[in-house]
Amino acid sequence: MAKTIRKYLIAGNWKMNKTGSEGADLIREINLGLGKQTDVGVVVCPPFTALESSAKALEDSNVQLGAQNMHPKQEGAYTGEISAVMLRSLFCTHVILGHSERREYFNESDSFINEKVVAALDSSLKPIFCVGETLEQREAEQTFEVVKTQLVEGLKGVSSEAADNLIVAYEPVWAIGTGKTATPEMAQEVHKMIRDELSSILGEGAAAKIRILYGGSMKPENASELLDQADIDGGLIGGAALSAKPFVELVKIAASK
Protein backbone atom coordinates (compact mmCIF):
# COMPACT_ATOMS: atom_id res chain seq x y z
CA MET A 1 0.00 0.00 0.00
CA ALA A 2 2.10 2.86 -1.29
CA LYS A 3 2.04 6.09 0.66
CA THR A 4 2.23 8.00 -2.62
CA ILE A 5 -1.55 7.67 -3.03
CA ARG A 6 -2.07 9.42 0.32
CA LYS A 7 -1.37 13.14 0.68
CA TYR A 8 0.08 14.13 4.05
CA LEU A 9 -2.32 15.91 6.40
CA ILE A 10 -1.37 18.15 9.32
CA ALA A 11 -4.36 18.96 11.53
CA GLY A 12 -4.20 21.32 14.49
CA ASN A 13 -6.43 20.64 17.51
CA TRP A 14 -6.54 23.82 19.55
CA LYS A 15 -8.59 22.16 22.32
CA MET A 16 -10.02 24.73 24.80
CA ASN A 17 -7.67 27.52 23.77
CA LYS A 18 -7.98 30.81 21.81
CA THR A 19 -10.80 33.32 21.73
CA GLY A 20 -12.32 34.31 18.41
CA SER A 21 -9.92 37.21 17.88
CA GLU A 22 -6.89 35.20 19.08
CA GLY A 23 -7.81 32.41 16.70
CA ALA A 24 -8.13 34.76 13.75
CA ASP A 25 -4.71 36.25 14.57
CA LEU A 26 -3.13 32.79 14.70
CA ILE A 27 -4.67 31.83 11.37
CA ARG A 28 -3.37 35.00 9.74
CA GLU A 29 0.14 34.07 10.92
CA ILE A 30 -0.27 30.51 9.64
CA ASN A 31 -1.48 31.81 6.27
CA LEU A 32 1.55 34.08 6.01
CA GLY A 33 3.89 31.20 6.84
CA LEU A 34 2.33 28.70 4.45
CA GLY A 35 1.38 30.87 1.50
CA LYS A 36 -0.59 28.96 -1.12
CA GLN A 37 1.12 25.57 -0.71
CA THR A 38 -1.00 22.57 -1.66
CA ASP A 39 1.51 19.71 -1.26
CA VAL A 40 0.24 19.00 2.26
CA GLY A 41 -3.35 19.11 3.49
CA VAL A 42 -3.74 21.50 6.44
CA VAL A 43 -6.68 21.77 8.84
CA VAL A 44 -7.15 23.91 11.94
CA CYS A 45 -9.72 22.95 14.57
CA PRO A 46 -10.58 25.88 16.86
CA PRO A 47 -13.15 25.76 19.68
CA PHE A 48 -16.76 26.37 18.63
CA THR A 49 -16.67 30.02 19.72
CA ALA A 50 -13.79 30.75 17.34
CA LEU A 51 -15.15 28.96 14.26
CA GLU A 52 -16.88 31.94 12.68
CA SER A 53 -13.93 34.34 13.01
CA SER A 54 -11.60 31.54 11.88
CA ALA A 55 -13.72 30.88 8.80
CA LYS A 56 -13.44 34.55 7.83
CA ALA A 57 -9.67 34.50 8.38
CA LEU A 58 -9.43 31.42 6.13
CA GLU A 59 -11.09 33.05 3.11
CA ASP A 60 -8.73 32.73 0.11
CA SER A 61 -6.57 30.26 2.07
CA ASN A 62 -5.81 26.62 1.27
CA VAL A 63 -6.05 25.80 4.98
CA GLN A 64 -9.32 24.08 5.85
CA LEU A 65 -11.51 24.44 8.93
CA GLY A 66 -12.48 21.69 11.33
CA ALA A 67 -14.44 21.43 14.58
CA GLN A 68 -13.46 19.50 17.70
CA ASN A 69 -16.74 17.66 18.25
CA MET A 70 -20.39 17.47 17.19
CA HIS A 71 -23.68 15.85 18.17
CA PRO A 72 -25.03 13.08 15.91
CA LYS A 73 -28.53 14.60 15.65
CA GLN A 74 -29.22 17.39 13.17
CA GLU A 75 -31.34 19.45 15.58
CA GLY A 76 -33.42 19.14 18.72
CA ALA A 77 -33.49 19.48 22.49
CA TYR A 78 -29.79 18.91 23.13
CA THR A 79 -28.76 21.91 25.20
CA GLY A 80 -25.20 23.02 24.61
CA GLU A 81 -24.65 20.78 21.59
CA ILE A 82 -23.67 21.59 18.00
CA SER A 83 -24.85 19.72 14.88
CA ALA A 84 -23.19 18.88 11.59
CA VAL A 85 -25.56 21.29 9.80
CA MET A 86 -24.34 24.12 12.04
CA LEU A 87 -20.71 23.22 11.34
CA ARG A 88 -21.33 23.09 7.60
CA SER A 89 -22.95 26.54 7.75
CA LEU A 90 -19.63 27.85 9.13
CA PHE A 91 -17.71 26.24 6.24
CA CYS A 92 -16.22 23.42 8.32
CA THR A 93 -14.94 20.53 6.23
CA HIS A 94 -13.61 18.32 9.04
CA VAL A 95 -14.56 17.32 12.59
CA ILE A 96 -12.56 15.53 15.28
CA LEU A 97 -14.55 12.65 16.78
CA GLY A 98 -13.75 10.18 19.56
CA HIS A 99 -10.81 12.14 20.94
CA SER A 100 -9.38 10.48 24.05
CA GLU A 101 -10.33 13.51 26.14
CA ARG A 102 -13.96 13.13 25.04
CA ARG A 103 -13.81 9.42 25.86
CA GLU A 104 -12.20 10.01 29.27
CA TYR A 105 -13.77 13.21 30.61
CA PHE A 106 -17.20 12.95 29.00
CA ASN A 107 -17.59 9.16 29.03
CA GLU A 108 -18.22 8.92 25.29
CA SER A 109 -18.78 5.31 24.29
CA ASP A 110 -17.75 3.57 21.08
CA SER A 111 -21.41 3.37 20.02
CA PHE A 112 -22.03 7.11 20.57
CA ILE A 113 -18.85 7.96 18.67
CA ASN A 114 -20.03 5.65 15.89
CA GLU A 115 -23.29 7.62 15.63
CA LYS A 116 -21.24 10.80 15.20
CA VAL A 117 -18.95 9.28 12.56
CA VAL A 118 -21.92 8.11 10.49
CA ALA A 119 -23.71 11.46 10.92
CA ALA A 120 -20.61 13.41 9.90
CA LEU A 121 -20.13 11.36 6.74
CA ASP A 122 -23.84 11.69 5.91
CA SER A 123 -23.42 15.48 6.17
CA SER A 124 -20.31 15.58 3.95
CA LEU A 125 -18.00 16.33 6.88
CA LYS A 126 -14.70 14.47 7.05
CA PRO A 127 -14.36 12.81 10.45
CA ILE A 128 -10.92 12.66 12.07
CA PHE A 129 -11.78 9.53 14.02
CA CYS A 130 -9.49 9.04 17.03
CA VAL A 131 -8.42 5.73 18.55
CA GLY A 132 -5.76 4.89 21.12
CA GLU A 133 -4.83 3.15 24.35
CA THR A 134 -4.05 4.34 27.88
CA LEU A 135 -0.75 3.72 29.65
CA GLU A 136 -2.35 0.97 31.74
CA GLN A 137 -3.65 -0.75 28.62
CA ARG A 138 -0.27 -0.52 26.90
CA GLU A 139 1.55 -1.91 29.94
CA ALA A 140 -0.96 -4.76 30.04
CA GLU A 141 -0.15 -5.43 26.35
CA GLN A 142 -3.74 -4.66 25.33
CA THR A 143 -2.94 -1.99 22.71
CA PHE A 144 -3.99 -3.99 19.66
CA GLU A 145 -7.11 -5.36 21.35
CA VAL A 146 -8.25 -1.92 22.55
CA VAL A 147 -7.60 -0.14 19.25
CA LYS A 148 -9.19 -2.93 17.21
CA THR A 149 -12.38 -2.73 19.30
CA GLN A 150 -12.51 1.05 18.90
CA LEU A 151 -12.16 0.69 15.13
CA VAL A 152 -14.72 -2.10 14.71
CA GLU A 153 -17.32 -0.43 16.94
CA GLY A 154 -16.64 3.10 15.72
CA LEU A 155 -16.93 2.25 12.03
CA LYS A 156 -20.13 0.20 12.10
CA GLY A 157 -22.34 1.15 9.18
CA VAL A 158 -19.52 2.96 7.36
CA SER A 159 -19.15 1.87 3.73
CA SER A 160 -15.95 1.38 1.78
CA GLU A 161 -17.13 4.23 -0.48
CA ALA A 162 -16.70 6.58 2.50
CA ALA A 163 -12.96 5.90 2.63
CA ASP A 164 -12.12 9.05 0.67
CA ASN A 165 -13.67 11.15 3.43
CA LEU A 166 -12.51 9.20 6.48
CA ILE A 167 -9.36 10.03 8.44
CA VAL A 168 -8.14 7.99 11.41
CA ALA A 169 -5.89 9.39 14.13
CA TYR A 170 -3.91 7.12 16.43
CA GLU A 171 -3.31 8.84 19.73
CA PRO A 172 -1.51 6.86 22.40
CA VAL A 173 -3.24 8.48 25.38
CA TRP A 174 -0.09 8.20 27.49
CA ALA A 175 1.77 10.42 24.99
CA ILE A 176 -0.72 13.31 24.84
CA GLY A 177 0.49 16.42 26.59
CA THR A 178 2.93 14.40 28.67
CA GLY A 179 6.03 15.05 26.61
CA LYS A 180 6.30 11.28 26.10
CA THR A 181 6.26 10.08 22.53
CA ALA A 182 6.03 6.62 21.08
CA THR A 183 9.20 5.82 19.15
CA PRO A 184 8.64 5.94 15.38
CA GLU A 185 8.83 2.16 15.34
CA MET A 186 6.22 1.81 18.12
CA ALA A 187 3.91 4.24 16.32
CA GLN A 188 4.37 2.48 12.97
CA GLU A 189 3.56 -0.89 14.52
CA VAL A 190 0.14 0.36 15.63
CA HIS A 191 -0.48 2.32 12.41
CA LYS A 192 0.21 -0.86 10.41
CA MET A 193 -2.21 -2.79 12.62
CA ILE A 194 -4.83 -0.05 12.11
CA ARG A 195 -4.43 -0.22 8.32
CA ASP A 196 -4.71 -4.01 8.41
CA GLU A 197 -7.87 -3.72 10.49
CA LEU A 198 -9.30 -1.08 8.16
CA SER A 199 -8.62 -3.51 5.33
CA SER A 200 -10.67 -6.15 7.16
CA ILE A 201 -13.52 -3.73 7.85
CA LEU A 202 -13.66 -1.72 4.61
CA GLY A 203 -11.54 -3.64 2.11
CA GLU A 204 -7.92 -3.32 1.04
CA GLY A 205 -8.56 -0.66 -1.58
CA ALA A 206 -10.36 1.59 0.88
CA ALA A 207 -7.74 1.03 3.59
CA ALA A 208 -4.99 2.08 1.18
CA LYS A 209 -6.66 5.48 0.71
CA ILE A 210 -7.36 6.32 4.37
CA ARG A 211 -4.87 8.64 6.01
CA ILE A 212 -3.80 7.59 9.49
CA LEU A 213 -2.46 10.49 11.54
CA TYR A 214 -0.21 10.21 14.57
CA GLY A 215 -1.60 12.13 17.54
CA GLY A 216 0.91 11.67 20.33
CA SER A 217 2.88 14.89 20.86
CA MET A 218 4.20 15.29 17.32
CA LYS A 219 6.40 18.36 17.08
CA PRO A 220 9.11 19.68 14.73
CA GLU A 221 11.82 17.81 16.66
CA ASN A 222 10.33 14.35 16.05
CA ALA A 223 8.10 14.84 13.00
CA SER A 224 10.55 13.83 10.31
CA GLU A 225 11.24 10.36 11.73
CA LEU A 226 7.56 9.76 12.40
CA LEU A 227 6.50 10.84 8.91
CA ASP A 228 9.12 8.56 7.37
CA GLN A 229 7.15 5.53 8.59
CA ALA A 230 5.18 3.71 5.90
CA ASP A 231 1.75 4.04 7.52
CA ILE A 232 2.02 7.46 9.21
CA ASP A 233 0.31 9.96 6.92
CA GLY A 234 0.49 13.12 9.00
CA GLY A 235 -0.25 14.40 12.48
CA LEU A 236 -3.08 15.49 14.74
CA ILE A 237 -1.23 18.27 16.51
CA GLY A 238 -2.04 19.65 19.95
CA GLY A 239 0.46 21.91 21.71
CA ALA A 240 2.50 22.68 18.59
CA ALA A 241 -0.66 23.92 16.83
CA LEU A 242 -1.15 26.82 19.25
CA SER A 243 1.70 28.85 17.75
CA ALA A 244 2.20 29.57 14.08
CA LYS A 245 5.95 28.90 13.92
CA PRO A 246 6.03 25.22 14.99
CA PHE A 247 2.78 24.44 13.15
CA VAL A 248 4.08 25.92 9.89
CA GLU A 249 7.35 24.08 10.40
CA LEU A 250 5.48 20.79 10.72
CA VAL A 251 3.71 21.41 7.42
CA LYS A 252 7.04 22.24 5.76
CA ILE A 253 8.62 19.06 7.13
CA ALA A 254 5.76 17.03 5.67
CA ALA A 255 6.07 18.88 2.35
CA SER A 256 9.76 17.97 2.16
CA LYS A 257 9.00 14.22 2.19
Secondary structure by P-SEA (a helix, b strand, c coil): cccccccbbbbbbbcccccaaaaaaaaaaaaaaccccccbbbbbbccccaaaaaaaaaccccbbbbbccccccccccccccccaaaaaaacccbbbcccccccccccccaaaaaaaaaaaaaaccccbbbbbccaaaaaacaaaaaaaaaaaaaaccccccccccbbbbbbccccccccccccaaaaaaaaaaaaaaaaaaccaaaaaabbbbbccccccccaaaaaacccccccccccccccaaaaaaaaaaaaac
